[in-house]
């Protein structure tokens, strides 16, 4: 009987089942991951995170990130902050380097439950998003009933940002458009969708539709992508507060083209499950 220990954590309601695979063996299987992430029949989470050894020793740890549909993705800012708390607990150092598919991320402990992550460089070449064909990334030309235009940007993973002045925007009104965009051939690796309302030069309100997940309470890389797009369009300063359904992140777009995200993390509980249960279930 293969018993797997896990930690349930979240960053602003963006929640994760985190498995430290350095001291146990969780065999990656998309079907099993989908069952674990299922909120009615499994533990329930937006994403499952595996902590592994960094083979080339360029980072302290490596993480692999799986959406609730079983697909593996490049990076996740909220998950990286949560992993930072796990790794740094009880240690004197305040920094770790985390390897992701999207690159190396520097995590710093600012307070007991408040961490920052250098999410790396902002990329706006159409090949880096990636898009399936050359486009003006500041306006990729999407024309749907509600969502139009779209600023494409890569923050370790692909994002598109829509800016709106509609104050009553909610998940119900944009759900159909988001579903259509998520299936567009323009985005060969899928796309994370961000719908933003600029309130002031220092404040943005944001809704997020994550690739492979759907609507989430918060998205760290989405908040970073949104500020980068807003700054490039002249809507905001280099630093702003991004307000999402789950809470607020502080984002700074630095002069060296790196983008920094800071926010809270919370540990919900620790537990274990038996792999046989998920392997045998139909």
C-alpha positions in Angstrom: 0.0 0.0 0.0 1.7 3.2 -1.2 0.9 6.0 1.2 1.6 9.5 -0.1 2.0 12.5 2.3 0.9 16.0 1.1 0.4 19.5 2.2 -2.7 21.6 1.2 -1.8 25.3 0.7 -3.1 28.3 -1.1 -2.1 31.8 -2.2 -5.2 34.0 -2.1 -7.5 31.0 -2.6 -5.5 29.7 -5.6 -5.1 26.2 -4.0 -2.6 23.4 -4.3 -2.0 19.8 -3.2 1.8 19.8 -2.7 3.7 16.5 -2.7 7.4 16.4 -1.6 8.6 13.7 -4.0 12.2 13.9 -2.6 11.3 11.6 0.2 8.6 9.4 -1.3 7.6 8.1 -4.7 4.5 9.6 -6.4 4.3 8.2 -9.9 3.0 10.9 -12.2 -0.1 9.9 -14.0 -2.6 12.4 -15.6 -5.6 10.3 -14.7 -4.6 10.0 -11.1 -3.8 13.8 -10.9 -7.3 14.6 -12.3 -8.9 12.4 -9.6 -6.8 14.0 -6.8 -7.7 17.5 -8.0 -11.4 16.7 -8.3 -13.2 18.8 -5.6 -16.1 16.3 -5.2 -14.3 12.9 -5.4 -10.7 13.7 -4.5 -8.8 16.1 -2.3 -9.6 19.1 -4.5 -7.3 21.8 -5.8 -6.5 24.1 -8.8 -3.1 22.4 -9.3 -1.0 19.6 -8.0 2.6 20.5 -7.3 5.5 18.0 -7.1 8.7 19.0 -5.3 11.7 17.1 -6.7 15.5 17.2 -6.5 17.2 19.6 -8.9 19.4 17.2 -10.9 22.0 19.8 -12.1 22.0 21.5 -8.7 21.5 24.9 -10.3 18.5 25.4 -7.9 17.6 24.3 -4.4 14.6 22.3 -5.6 12.7 21.6 -8.8 8.9 21.8 -9.0 6.5 20.3 -11.5 3.1 21.9 -11.9 0.0 20.0 -13.0 -3.4 21.6 -13.7 -6.6 20.0 -12.6 -7.2 18.6 -16.1 -3.9 16.6 -15.7 -1.8 18.8 -18.1 1.6 20.0 -17.0 2.4 23.7 -17.2 5.5 25.8 -17.1 5.2 27.9 -14.0 2.9 29.3 -11.2 3.7 32.2 -9.0 1.3 31.4 -6.2 2.5 27.8 -6.0 6.2 28.9 -6.0 5.5 31.1 -3.0 3.8 28.2 -1.2 6.7 25.9 -1.9 9.1 28.6 -0.7 7.3 28.5 2.7 7.6 24.7 2.9 11.3 24.7 2.0 12.3 27.7 4.2 10.4 26.6 7.3 12.9 26.3 10.2 15.8 27.6 8.2 17.9 30.7 8.8 18.2 31.6 5.1 15.5 33.7 3.6 16.0 32.8 -0.1 15.8 29.7 -2.3 16.1 29.2 -6.0 13.3 27.1 -7.6 13.6 25.4 -11.0 10.4 25.3 -13.1 9.7 24.4 -16.7 9.5 28.2 -17.3 12.9 29.0 -15.8 14.6 29.6 -12.4 12.6 31.6 -9.9 14.1 33.3 -6.9 11.9 33.1 -3.8 12.4 35.4 -0.8 10.7 35.2 2.6 9.6 38.8 3.6 7.5 37.8 6.6 6.3 34.6 8.2 3.5 34.1 5.7 4.5 36.7 3.1 6.8 35.8 0.2 8.1 37.4 -3.0 9.1 35.7 -6.3 11.2 37.1 -9.1 9.2 35.7 -12.0 11.9 36.3 -14.5 11.8 38.4 -17.7 8.7 39.6 -19.5 8.6 38.3 -23.1 6.6 39.9 -25.8 7.9 38.4 -29.0 5.1 36.5 -30.7 7.3 33.4 -31.0 7.9 33.4 -27.2 4.2 33.6 -26.2 3.9 31.4 -28.4 1.4 32.4 -31.1 0.8 30.3 -34.2 1.5 33.2 -36.6 3.1 36.7 -36.4 0.9 39.2 -34.7 1.1 42.6 -33.0 1.2 41.3 -29.4 -0.2 44.5 -28.1 -3.4 43.7 -30.0 -3.7 40.2 -31.4 -7.1 41.0 -33.0 -9.6 39.0 -31.0 -13.1 40.1 -31.7 -15.8 38.5 -29.5 -19.0 39.9 -28.1 -17.3 41.2 -24.9 -13.5 40.5 -25.1 -11.7 42.4 -27.9 -8.1 43.0 -28.9 -5.9 41.3 -26.3 -2.3 41.9 -25.2 -0.2 38.7 -25.4 2.7 38.3 -23.0 4.8 35.4 -21.6 5.7 35.3 -17.9 7.2 31.8 -18.0 3.8 30.7 -19.3 1.5 32.2 -22.0 -1.0 34.9 -21.1 -3.4 37.3 -22.9 -4.7 40.4 -21.2 -7.9 42.3 -22.0 -8.6 45.7 -20.6 -12.2 46.8 -20.0 -14.0 49.8 -18.5 -17.0 47.7 -17.7 -17.4 48.0 -13.9 -19.9 45.1 -13.6 -17.7 42.5 -15.4 -18.1 39.1 -13.8 -17.4 35.4 -14.5 -20.8 34.8 -15.9 -20.6 37.6 -18.5 -17.2 36.5 -19.9 -17.4 32.8 -19.5 -18.5 32.1 -23.1 -15.8 34.4 -24.6 -13.1 32.8 -22.3 -14.1 29.3 -23.4 -13.8 30.3 -27.1 -10.4 32.0 -26.6 -9.0 29.0 -24.8 -9.7 26.8 -27.9 -8.3 29.2 -30.5 -5.6 27.8 -32.8 -3.7 31.1 -32.4 -2.5 29.7 -29.1 -0.7 26.4 -29.8 0.2 25.8 -26.1 -3.1 27.1 -24.8 -3.5 30.5 -23.1 -4.2 32.0 -19.6 -6.9 34.7 -19.9 -6.8 37.9 -17.8 -9.6 40.5 -17.8 -8.5 43.7 -16.2 -10.0 47.0 -15.1 -7.5 49.7 -14.4 -8.8 51.6 -11.4 -5.8 54.0 -10.9 -2.1 54.2 -11.9 -1.4 52.0 -8.9 -4.5 49.6 -8.8 -5.9 47.0 -11.2 -9.0 44.8 -10.7 -8.5 41.4 -12.3 -10.5 38.2 -13.2 -8.5 35.1 -14.3 -9.4 32.2 -16.5 -6.5 29.7 -16.2 -5.5 27.3 -18.9 -6.6 23.8 -17.9 -8.4 25.0 -14.8 -11.0 27.6 -15.6 -11.8 30.6 -13.3 -9.5 30.8 -10.3 -9.5 33.1 -7.2 -6.0 34.4 -8.1 -3.1 33.8 -10.5 0.4 35.2 -9.7 1.8 35.0 -13.3 -1.5 36.5 -14.5 -1.1 39.4 -12.2 2.4 39.9 -13.5 1.3 39.7 -17.1 -1.4 42.2 -16.5 0.8 44.8 -14.9 3.4 44.3 -17.7 0.8 44.9 -20.4 -0.8 47.8 -18.5 2.6 49.5 -18.1 3.6 49.0 -21.7 0.3 50.6 -22.8 0.8 53.5 -20.4 -2.1 52.7 -18.1 -0.1 52.3 -14.9 3.2 52.9 -13.1 5.8 50.1 -12.9 4.4 49.0 -9.6 0.7 48.4 -8.7 -1.6 46.4 -6.5 -3.6 43.7 -8.4 -6.9 43.0 -6.8 -8.4 39.5 -7.6 -11.4 37.6 -6.1 -9.1 35.9 -3.6 -7.2 39.0 -2.5 -4.3 41.3 -3.6 -0.8 40.8 -4.9 1.9 43.5 -5.1 3.6 43.5 -8.5 6.6 45.5 -9.7 7.9 45.6 -13.2 11.6 46.3 -12.8 13.9 48.3 -15.1 15.9 45.1 -16.0 12.7 43.6 -17.5 12.2 41.2 -14.6 8.9 41.2 -12.8 8.5 40.8 -9.0 5.4 39.4 -7.2 4.8 39.6 -3.5 1.9 38.2 -1.5 0.6 36.0 1.3 0.6 32.2 1.5 -1.5 29.9 3.8 -1.1 26.3 4.9 -4.5 24.7 5.2 -3.6 21.2 6.5 -1.3 18.2 6.0 -2.5 14.7 5.2 -1.9 11.5 3.3 -3.7 9.4 0.7 -3.3 5.8 -0.5 -2.3 5.6 -4.2 -4.3 2.3 -4.5 -7.5 4.3 -4.0 -6.9 6.5 -7.0 -5.3 3.8 -9.2 -8.2 1.4 -8.7 -11.0 3.9 -9.0 -12.9 3.9 -12.3 
